[in-house]
Amino acid sequence: MVKFVHTVAITGASGYIGKHLVAQLRQLGDVRIKVLSRSSRRVGDQTKYGAGVEVTVGDLHLPASLQGFLEPDCTVVHLAYLQSGGEADNLRATATLVEACRSVGVRRLIHCSTAAVVGRTSDDTVTEETPCKPYSEYGVTKLKIEQAILQASDGAFDIVVLRPTSVFGPEGGSLKKLVADLIARKNFRNYLKSCLFARRRMNLVHVDNVVASIVFTIRHEQPFGGAIFIVSEDDNPKNNFAFVEQFLMRKLSVSGYQLAPVFLPLELLALLLKVLGRNNLNPRCNYDPRKLLELGFTRPANFETGLEDYAAWYLSASNST
């Protein structure tokens, strides 16, 4: 049996992945959970995170405020990203966190990055060794955060970087537009989109699988030494637009198209993505999860079951409004 880390300190716990991670750790029950909050409303935060979660008021820009958050030999899970801060602000916050981890003597820093750091690649199969050429501001900033963390620790603590693909699940944003368009019965527009996008890889990964990958790296006894892991479900051939669209249409009781979609060349879609300034232009792109799977990680969520749960949540949320 792998020995569990005594304390896990989480930044960005109020975000989508963070909320699911805290809930999972609380359910496991064999770990002390600390979260960093910029809010001074301790009572409200305690209610939000649940019983047994220790809320520390602090700011990633203020080193002194992290003293009560971090402690020797703890594991830090870094999920925070300053959406409105820009590159410079995020890098300053990263530098503050890394220095605090070094001075306190934490055991491990788990940084949840994104597969978007790969950016524009012609490779149909992306691995952790694929050169990163991010195009979007988000992808560029996230890559620089990765690099800053990997370069600044000087071996003072263990580091591992996770790169999840497009995260979906109840309350998540990845499938909201697709489902909203289907529910709105924008038939002609949806039909054209189906023709254009049908064979495009969706690169979806369920939030439960992302959370499980974080828990796996928390529990892993051997040092990672700065290893990077892709977290995806791209080894599933059904992780494409045509399957996902048809699956959701059935579950949401949306009528099928009168004409079967005519699959247009993916090269046309790649050109459109370039015109739109998208970060990833390759509709055939798969992010290879084998490196993490070969280490012993198993995904708890099935792809189709995850889609079914998402559809059920969407219908329930729609009926309650």
C-alpha positions as CSV (number, residue, x, y, z in Angstrom):
1,M,0.0,0.0,0.0
2,V,1.3,3.4,-1.0
3,K,1.7,5.8,1.9
4,F,-0.5,8.9,1.5
5,V,1.0,12.4,1.9
6,H,0.0,14.0,5.1
7,T,-0.9,17.5,3.8
8,V,-2.0,18.7,0.4
9,A,-2.0,22.5,-0.2
10,I,-4.1,23.6,-3.2
11,T,-4.0,26.9,-5.1
12,G,-7.0,27.6,-7.4
13,A,-9.2,25.4,-5.4
14,S,-12.3,27.5,-6.3
15,G,-11.9,26.7,-10.0
16,Y,-13.6,23.9,-11.9
17,I,-10.8,21.3,-11.4
18,G,-10.1,22.5,-7.9
19,K,-13.6,22.0,-6.7
20,H,-13.7,18.5,-8.0
21,L,-10.2,17.8,-6.5
22,V,-11.2,19.0,-3.1
23,A,-14.4,17.0,-3.2
24,Q,-12.5,13.8,-4.1
25,L,-9.8,14.3,-1.4
26,R,-12.5,14.9,1.2
27,Q,-14.2,11.7,0.0
28,L,-10.9,9.7,0.4
29,G,-10.6,11.1,3.9
30,D,-7.0,10.2,4.5
31,V,-5.4,13.5,3.8
32,R,-5.3,16.9,5.4
33,I,-6.5,19.5,2.9
34,K,-5.4,23.2,2.8
35,V,-6.6,25.7,0.3
36,L,-5.5,29.3,-0.5
37,S,-8.1,31.9,-0.7
38,R,-7.8,35.6,-1.5
39,S,-11.2,36.2,0.3
40,S,-11.2,37.3,3.9
41,R,-14.7,35.7,4.4
42,R,-13.4,32.6,6.2
43,V,-16.9,31.4,7.1
44,G,-18.2,31.6,3.6
45,D,-15.1,29.9,2.2
46,Q,-15.4,27.1,4.8
47,T,-18.9,26.5,3.7
48,K,-17.9,26.5,0.1
49,Y,-15.1,23.9,0.5
50,G,-16.8,21.7,3.1
51,A,-15.9,20.4,6.5
52,G,-12.3,19.4,7.2
53,V,-10.8,21.8,4.7
54,E,-8.5,24.4,6.1
55,V,-8.8,27.8,4.4
56,T,-5.8,30.1,4.5
57,V,-6.3,33.7,3.4
58,G,-3.4,34.6,1.2
59,D,-2.2,36.0,-2.1
60,L,0.3,34.5,-4.6
61,H,1.8,38.0,-5.0
62,L,2.5,38.4,-1.2
63,P,5.2,35.9,0.0
64,A,4.5,36.5,3.7
65,S,0.8,35.4,3.2
66,L,2.0,32.0,2.1
67,Q,3.7,31.1,5.3
68,G,0.5,29.8,6.9
69,F,-0.5,28.0,3.8
70,L,2.7,25.9,3.0
71,E,4.5,23.6,5.5
72,P,7.5,21.3,5.4
73,D,7.0,18.0,3.4
74,C,3.6,18.9,2.1
75,T,2.5,18.4,-1.5
76,V,1.4,21.5,-3.4
77,V,-1.1,21.3,-6.2
78,H,-0.9,24.4,-8.3
79,L,-4.2,25.0,-10.2
80,A,-4.4,28.8,-10.0
81,Y,-4.2,30.9,-13.1
82,L,-4.9,34.6,-13.1
83,Q,-7.2,35.0,-16.1
84,S,-7.1,38.8,-16.0
85,G,-3.5,39.1,-14.9
86,G,-1.6,38.5,-18.2
87,E,1.8,36.9,-18.7
88,A,3.8,39.2,-16.3
89,D,1.3,38.9,-13.5
90,N,1.2,35.1,-13.7
91,L,4.9,34.8,-13.9
92,R,5.3,36.9,-10.8
93,A,2.8,34.8,-8.9
94,T,4.6,31.7,-10.1
95,A,8.0,33.0,-8.9
96,T,6.5,33.8,-5.5
97,L,5.0,30.3,-5.1
98,V,8.2,28.5,-6.2
99,E,10.3,30.6,-3.8
100,A,7.9,29.9,-0.9
101,C,8.0,26.1,-1.7
102,R,11.8,26.2,-1.6
103,S,12.1,28.2,1.6
104,V,9.5,26.1,3.4
105,G,10.8,22.7,2.2
106,V,7.7,21.2,0.5
107,R,7.9,17.6,-0.7
108,R,6.4,18.0,-4.2
109,L,4.9,20.6,-6.5
110,I,2.2,19.3,-8.9
111,H,1.6,21.9,-11.6
112,C,-1.6,21.5,-13.6
113,S,-0.8,23.0,-17.0
114,T,-2.7,22.4,-20.3
115,A,-2.1,20.6,-23.6
116,A,-2.6,24.0,-25.2
117,V,1.1,24.7,-24.6
118,V,1.8,22.5,-27.6
119,G,0.1,24.9,-29.9
120,R,0.4,24.6,-33.6
121,T,1.8,21.3,-34.6
122,S,1.6,19.2,-37.8
123,D,2.0,16.0,-35.8
124,D,-1.1,13.8,-35.7
125,T,0.2,12.3,-32.5
126,V,1.4,14.6,-29.7
127,T,3.7,13.3,-26.9
128,E,5.4,15.0,-24.1
129,E,8.5,15.4,-26.3
130,T,6.6,17.2,-29.1
131,P,8.1,20.7,-29.5
132,C,5.8,23.4,-28.1
133,K,4.7,26.2,-30.4
134,P,1.8,27.9,-28.7
135,Y,0.0,30.6,-30.6
136,S,-2.6,31.9,-28.2
137,E,-1.7,34.2,-25.3
138,Y,-3.1,31.6,-22.9
139,G,-0.9,28.8,-24.4
140,V,2.2,31.0,-24.4
141,T,1.7,32.1,-20.8
142,K,1.0,28.6,-19.6
143,L,4.2,27.3,-21.3
144,K,6.3,30.1,-19.7
145,I,4.8,29.2,-16.3
146,E,5.8,25.5,-16.9
147,Q,9.3,26.6,-17.8
148,A,9.6,28.9,-14.8
149,I,8.6,26.2,-12.4
150,L,10.9,23.6,-13.9
151,Q,13.9,25.9,-14.0
152,A,13.5,27.6,-10.6
153,S,13.3,24.7,-8.1
154,D,17.0,23.8,-8.3
155,G,16.1,20.3,-7.1
156,A,14.9,21.7,-3.7
157,F,11.6,19.8,-4.1
158,D,10.1,17.3,-6.6
159,I,8.1,18.6,-9.5
160,V,5.6,17.1,-11.9
161,V,3.6,18.8,-14.7
162,L,0.3,17.6,-15.9
163,R,-1.1,18.6,-19.3
164,P,-4.8,17.8,-19.6
165,T,-6.6,18.3,-22.9
166,S,-10.1,19.8,-23.1
167,V,-11.8,19.1,-19.7
168,F,-15.5,18.3,-19.7
169,G,-18.0,17.2,-17.1
170,P,-21.1,18.6,-15.2
171,E,-20.9,22.4,-15.0
172,G,-17.8,22.4,-17.3
173,G,-17.6,24.7,-20.3
174,S,-16.1,22.5,-23.0
175,L,-19.4,21.1,-24.4
176,K,-21.7,24.0,-23.5
177,K,-21.7,25.7,-26.9
178,L,-22.2,22.5,-28.8
179,V,-25.1,21.4,-26.6
180,A,-26.7,24.9,-26.6
181,D,-26.6,25.0,-30.4
182,L,-28.2,21.5,-30.6
183,I,-30.9,22.4,-28.1
184,A,-31.6,25.7,-30.0
185,R,-32.4,23.6,-33.1
186,K,-30.2,25.7,-35.4
187,N,-30.5,22.9,-37.9
188,F,-28.9,24.4,-41.0
189,R,-26.0,25.9,-39.1
190,N,-25.6,22.7,-37.1
191,Y,-25.7,20.6,-40.3
192,L,-22.9,22.7,-41.9
193,K,-20.9,22.5,-38.8
194,S,-21.3,18.7,-38.7
195,C,-20.1,18.5,-42.3
196,L,-17.1,20.5,-41.5
197,F,-16.2,19.2,-38.1
198,A,-17.4,15.6,-38.3
199,R,-14.0,13.9,-38.3
200,R,-12.2,16.4,-36.1
201,R,-10.7,15.0,-32.9
202,M,-12.4,16.5,-29.9
203,N,-9.5,15.9,-27.4
204,L,-12.0,15.7,-24.5
205,V,-11.0,14.4,-21.1
206,H,-13.5,14.0,-18.2
207,V,-12.8,16.0,-15.1
208,D,-12.9,12.9,-13.0
209,N,-9.9,11.5,-14.9
210,V,-8.0,14.8,-14.5
211,V,-8.6,14.8,-10.8
212,A,-7.6,11.1,-10.6
213,S,-4.3,12.0,-12.4
214,I,-3.6,14.6,-9.7
215,V,-4.4,12.2,-6.9
216,F,-2.2,9.6,-8.6
217,T,0.8,12.0,-8.6
218,I,0.1,13.1,-5.0
219,R,0.3,9.4,-3.9
220,H,3.2,8.4,-6.1
221,E,6.2,7.6,-3.8
222,Q,9.0,7.8,-6.3
223,P,10.2,11.3,-7.3
224,F,9.1,12.6,-10.7
225,G,12.1,14.9,-11.2
226,G,10.3,17.4,-13.4
227,A,8.5,14.9,-15.5
228,I,5.6,16.0,-17.8
229,F,2.5,13.9,-18.5
230,I,-0.3,14.4,-20.9
231,V,-3.7,13.6,-19.4
232,S,-6.2,12.7,-22.2
233,E,-8.7,10.2,-23.6
234,D,-7.4,10.5,-27.1
235,D,-6.7,6.8,-27.3
236,N,-10.4,6.4,-27.6
237,P,-11.4,6.4,-31.3
238,K,-14.9,7.8,-30.3
239,N,-13.3,11.0,-29.1
240,N,-14.3,12.9,-32.3
241,F,-16.9,15.5,-33.2
242,A,-19.3,13.2,-35.2
243,F,-19.6,10.6,-32.4
244,V,-19.9,13.2,-29.6
245,E,-22.5,15.2,-31.6
246,Q,-24.7,12.1,-32.4
247,F,-24.4,10.8,-28.9
248,L,-25.5,14.0,-27.3
249,M,-28.3,14.4,-29.9
250,R,-29.8,11.1,-28.9
251,K,-29.5,11.8,-25.1
252,L,-31.0,15.2,-25.5
253,S,-33.8,14.0,-27.8
254,V,-32.6,16.3,-30.6
255,S,-33.9,15.2,-34.1
256,G,-31.3,14.0,-36.6
257,Y,-30.5,15.9,-39.8
258,Q,-32.8,15.2,-42.8
259,L,-29.7,14.6,-44.9
260,A,-26.6,12.7,-43.7
261,P,-23.7,15.0,-43.2
262,V,-21.2,15.2,-46.1
263,F,-17.7,15.0,-44.6
264,L,-15.7,17.9,-46.0
265,P,-11.9,17.7,-46.3
266,L,-10.1,18.3,-43.0
267,E,-7.7,20.6,-44.9
268,L,-10.6,23.0,-45.3
269,L,-11.2,22.9,-41.6
270,A,-7.5,23.5,-40.9
271,L,-7.7,26.6,-43.1
272,L,-10.7,27.9,-41.3
273,L,-9.0,27.3,-37.9
274,K,-6.1,29.3,-39.1
275,V,-8.3,32.2,-40.3
276,L,-10.0,32.2,-36.9
277,G,-6.6,32.4,-35.2
278,R,-7.0,29.2,-33.3
279,N,-4.1,27.7,-31.2
280,N,-4.4,24.2,-32.7
281,L,-4.8,24.0,-36.4
282,N,-4.5,20.2,-36.8
283,P,-8.0,18.6,-36.7
284,R,-6.3,15.1,-36.7
285,C,-4.3,15.9,-33.6
286,N,-4.3,13.3,-30.8
287,Y,-2.6,13.9,-27.4
288,D,-1.0,10.6,-26.4
289,P,-1.7,9.5,-22.8
290,R,0.5,6.4,-22.8
291,K,3.3,7.8,-20.6
292,L,1.1,8.3,-17.6
293,L,-0.9,5.1,-18.2
294,E,2.3,3.1,-18.4
295,L,3.3,4.4,-15.0
296,G,0.3,2.7,-13.6
297,F,-2.4,5.4,-13.8
298,T,-5.9,4.1,-14.5
299,R,-8.8,6.4,-15.5
300,P,-11.9,6.0,-13.4
301,A,-14.4,7.6,-15.9
302,N,-15.5,5.9,-19.1
303,F,-15.7,8.2,-22.1
304,E,-19.3,7.4,-23.1
305,T,-20.5,7.3,-19.5
306,G,-19.0,10.7,-19.0
307,L,-20.9,12.1,-22.0
308,E,-24.1,10.5,-20.7
309,D,-23.6,12.1,-17.3
310,Y,-23.0,15.4,-18.9
311,A,-26.2,15.2,-20.9
312,A,-28.2,14.3,-17.8
313,W,-26.7,17.2,-15.9
314,Y,-27.5,19.6,-18.7
315,L,-31.1,18.5,-18.9
316,S,-31.5,18.7,-15.1
317,A,-29.9,22.2,-15.0
318,S,-32.1,23.4,-17.9
319,N,-35.3,22.1,-16.2
320,S,-34.5,23.8,-12.9
321,T,-34.1,27.3,-14.4
